[in-house]
């Protein structure tokens, strides 16, 4: 891809270089000699026209504090920007945006396709106020049939596809993958255990007992027979399930005729499992082999985008999105912005079916085709099966948005009631709730959950491993101080001007006056004293419903027993407690199964298994001398010396 050039020097070259890390071209900076006067609004925009040519590129509009207002692309920068220089003829949103513009920045590109890609990368990173913004943009899980072992493992995979094997997906959610894996294990008896667990087995596990694994770990099935099961599973995941079921049906009939009734029953169960997978997938289109179905519904200034994933003629689930949109944004603008951001880090399918036209379908198709390395077709179907798929997705989008709006209305009332109860200036848009979890100071963790107008914001949850060595074990005050200090130190570093939506309006602390005082002290040290804070303490007999609320400089108070706000605060506190204790249990479980042998370089699953079988425990390995260690199969003199040095240097 050709290089970009920065048309106006703005001191943000590092920022732009960061944007180009995802396969984009390098950015080079060039300086324009003309001085732009201190102007505002359309006059400010007008002053920049002299510096522009007819190149394609990306422009950014900034306010007086250099905050990004809007990011846009243009086939012709000079022509596009000149539209903003007109004093009239704009929508209310665009007119407001222009009036706040104090400066602009430009990036020229060689092609309009590059401008589109760069625009969407900038929008995702900078989140400008006046752009359509995709929220909750997470990667989707896949099913991986790993091929780095004689007996391939089938498992869920999320993230970069670095592991050797065949990937099938995407699936809309982890739940969809888990349900499919559950049925595939029943149908094809493939293992889901890790390689280390596989190597250490001496007898079949529970999966074999409940007929969900063929127990290759203990030799109950030969590699060739297991390989045939793997091929059957891959044929099913590739959409050729009918052939698999026909073969299984013939085998079942043959086993029945030979009076091998137990084998026939097992084959029957496998056929049923395949049928259940197909039933759970719902509509499986015959004429659409690979496509994403994207439908948009707009209502009362809010939008829902529903995405269905069709792969191998099978419906692999759907996901709904609620992008942040300007009030006057058109369906075409929303759909194009959604697609650009959605496929920024995802591989597009061969076909994308849309409920609405987009503004630059040819440009988007070219950009996605370049990304995928093959042709990507964008269609707005008007009849046939594809139109029926769009109609179903649109219906889902409409119903999802109705539910969302109903939930938001209820949540809005609760936030308003919370503001009234705790004398806040306005309903909070971001509530952070903190809790700690530990057992006598061990495996201590802190948890932060976040809630707002749309409910719990789970992608914003954070966990903190308590690492203060000077803390007394079990010092809850000290732990809470550490958590808040780390949280707000990072926040002050990343966003000192509080421009973004990451700053809380309200802190809820699990504890009473002591906890609130400890937190207030650390907040004063960091210069953050304008964030409202409330301690939630159990009341008499620690009964739910008798909670006391503590604020700095005010007397504790309680809410009436049946107050909806009280129930709301209880849900927030309980969610923070659930998250903190879950994190603590996971840390404790990991510590319990951790072995010192795992920390020694060169000790893999096989050597670890041999050492433990020979000596009985890791502690016994640590007490062994060199001659005892070399007696273990697979342990050379050099490895024995490494093991011996590790334990004796530690002790």
Secondary structure, DSSP 8 states (H G I E B T S, - for coil): ---EEESS--S-HHHHHHHTTTT---EEE----S---S--HHHHHHHHGGG--S--EEEEEE-TT--EEEEEEESSHHHHHHHHTSSSS--HHHHHHHHH--EEEEEE-SSHHHHHHHHHHHHHHH--TTS-B--S-----EEEEE-SSSS--EEEE-S---SSEEEE---S-HHHHHHHHHHHHHHH----S-HHHHHH-SS--HHHHTTS---GGGTSS-HHHHHHHHHHHHHHHTT-HHHHHHHHHHHHHHHHHTT-HHHHHHHHHHHHHHHHHHHHT----SS-SEEEEEEEEEETTEEEEEEEEEETTEEEEEEEE--B--TT--HHHHHHHHHHHHTTSS---SEEEESS--TTHHHHHHHHHHHHTS--EEE---SHHHHHHHHHHHHHHHHHHHHHHHHHHHHHHHHHHHHHHTT-SS--S-EEEEEEEEETTEEEEEEEEEEETTEE-GGG-EEEE---TTS-TT-HHHHHHHHHHHHHHHHHHH-TT--STTS-SEEEEES-HHHHHHHHHHHHHTT---SEEEEEE--GGG-TT--EEE-TTS--B---TT-HHHHHHHHHHHHHHHHHHHHHHHHHHHHHH--GGGGSTT--HHHHHHHHHHHSSHHHHHH--HHHHHTSTT--HHHHHHHHHHHHHH-
